[in-house]
Amino acid sequence: MSTRTTQDLAIHTALEAATWAPSVHNTQPWMFAVCGEEISVRADADRKLRFSDPDGRQQLISCGAALFNLTTALRCHGYEPVVRVLPDPDRPVLLATVRLGEGSTPDEHTRMLNAEIEHRRTHRAGFTDLPVPDRLVETLVQQAAAEGARMTPVRAPEAVRVVAALTEAAQNVQSQDRLLSLEVIRWARPLGSARTDGVPADAYPAEPAQTEPRFAQRDYAWRHHWGTTADQQASTSTGVVALLTTPGDSRQAWIAAGQALQRVLLHAGAYGVSAAFHTQALEMHHLREFLRQELCSGEYPQMIMRLGVTFDEKGAVRRPLFDVVESASWP
Ligand SMILES: Cc1cc2nc3c(=O)[nH]c(=O)nc-3n(C[C@H](O)[C@H](O)[C@H](O)COP(=O)(O)O)c2cc1C
């Protein structure tokens, strides 16, 4: 295979991998462009959540996760990527440039993470009783640290109840807010829809098994009887509640949080552990600030998740590459 073809294949595979990142409400708020050996990752302003994410924090976390997939896949194709995050202050939508870089051989861990990229799915219910080993949780903390973020398992039952209560409060307030509700509904993908974004109706149970304490789910089904009917009533474990935080709250920190999140999720996935997210409270300034001061030692909370074991299959949709790669830049 010629070098050109090898590079094209690596770029193609890396772009595909990037699209499998998690994103808030599956907005897939990214665009990519290719110029020779360089891929640029951009924020798609039209896909930012105007009411629940006005600063674009969750958008940049999502794009950071896509960036992590992209660089992991390039490494697996034998290129050590050269990454510049926010390379041009005059172009704020340009989040990163990634050059193919030197040839290198991927290590076992990179291959393990890469193998999880297309399999990872968000969970939206209780977990089975199978425990998440402490040793794995410790490793996940290290994975987050390697990307400049901190993952803190919330161990004290009182603290878990506080996180659950804040989630419930935020969900209740948001469900009374017309604009916020409409925004969630806008990104709920109806059953049988042909659209390639939004949260599909087969990605959550119609009647999620409740955990104790209850962690409120987003209401994607909104008055419809959407959701899978797979019997999950036996899965009522909360799993391990964890907070992902960063020392600062800059755009750079949000992208780092996304990279750390994805590294944590892929590593967890390789050991059979999935994540559920409950980020409602982080969309409300005063609740986020409360969490920052009371449970995050002053660091900025970027994600709230539960980690656990589940066996159910979930649906997923993604936009095809021709929708997310600038057409002028890619054959
Ligand atoms: C920043 C961010 C916030 C999220 N918040 C939630 C949430 O509050 N509730 C939820 O069910 N999923 C949440 N998700 C998960 C997305 O809905 C999910 O990644 C997306 O629908 C794609 O599905 P997949 O992760 O199964 O591929 C969040 C993801 C990101 C990146």
The ligand as an SDF file (V2000), in Angstrom:
LIG
                    3D

 31 33  0  0  0  0  0  0  0  0999 V2000
  -21.2800   16.4240   28.2670 C   0  0  0  0  0  0  0  0  0  0  0  0
  -22.2500   15.2570   28.2360 C   0  0  0  0  0  0  0  0  0  0  0  0
  -23.3770   15.2810   29.0700 C   0  0  0  0  0  0  0  0  0  0  0  0
  -24.2690   14.2040   29.0620 C   0  0  0  0  0  0  0  0  0  0  0  0
  -25.3390   14.2270   29.9240 N   0  0  0  0  0  0  0  0  0  0  0  0
  -26.2020   13.1810   29.9400 C   0  0  0  0  0  0  0  0  0  0  0  0
  -27.3100   13.1390   30.8510 C   0  0  0  0  0  0  0  0  0  0  0  0
  -27.4810   14.0320   31.6720 O   0  0  0  0  0  0  0  0  0  0  0  0
  -28.1440   12.0790   30.8030 N   0  0  0  0  0  0  0  0  0  0  0  0
  -27.9810   11.0520   29.8970 C   0  0  0  0  0  0  0  0  0  0  0  0
  -28.7790   10.1170   29.8900 O   0  0  0  0  0  0  0  0  0  0  0  0
  -26.9300   11.0440   29.0320 N   0  0  0  0  0  0  0  0  0  0  0  0
  -26.0480   12.0780   29.0370 C   0  0  0  0  0  0  0  0  0  0  0  0
  -24.9820   12.0770   28.1780 N   0  0  0  0  0  0  0  0  0  0  0  0
  -24.8040   10.9290   27.2660 C   0  0  0  0  0  0  0  0  0  0  0  0
  -25.2840   11.2570   25.8620 C   0  0  0  0  0  0  0  0  0  0  0  0
  -26.6960   11.3620   25.8250 O   0  0  0  0  0  0  0  0  0  0  0  0
  -24.7910   10.1550   24.8980 C   0  0  0  0  0  0  0  0  0  0  0  0
  -23.4010   10.2040   24.8480 O   0  0  0  0  0  0  0  0  0  0  0  0
  -25.3330   10.2780   23.4960 C   0  0  0  0  0  0  0  0  0  0  0  0
  -26.7250   10.1130   23.4780 O   0  0  0  0  0  0  0  0  0  0  0  0
  -24.7070    9.2480   22.5550 C   0  0  0  0  0  0  0  0  0  0  0  0
  -24.9830    7.9390   22.9810 O   0  0  0  0  0  0  0  0  0  0  0  0
  -23.8480    6.9020   23.3830 P   0  0  0  0  0  0  0  0  0  0  0  0
  -23.0380    7.5400   24.5010 O   0  0  0  0  0  0  0  0  0  0  0  0
  -24.5720    5.6760   23.8300 O   0  0  0  0  0  0  0  0  0  0  0  0
  -22.9920    6.6630   22.1730 O   0  0  0  0  0  0  0  0  0  0  0  0
  -24.0520   13.1190   28.1850 C   0  0  0  0  0  0  0  0  0  0  0  0
  -22.9040   13.0930   27.3810 C   0  0  0  0  0  0  0  0  0  0  0  0
  -22.0110   14.1430   27.4010 C   0  0  0  0  0  0  0  0  0  0  0  0
  -20.7640   14.0840   26.5470 C   0  0  0  0  0  0  0  0  0  0  0  0
  1  2  1  0
  2  3  1  0
  2 30  2  0
  3  4  2  0
  4  5  1  0
  4 28  1  0
  5  6  2  0
  6  7  1  0
  6 13  1  0
  7  8  2  0
  7  9  1  0
  9 10  1  0
 10 11  2  0
 10 12  1  0
 12 13  2  0
 13 14  1  0
 14 15  1  0
 14 28  1  0
 15 16  1  0
 16 17  1  0
 16 18  1  0
 18 19  1  0
 18 20  1  0
 20 21  1  0
 20 22  1  0
 22 23  1  0
 23 24  1  0
 24 25  2  0
 24 26  1  0
 24 27  1  0
 28 29  2  0
 29 30  1  0
 30 31  1  0
M  END
$$$$
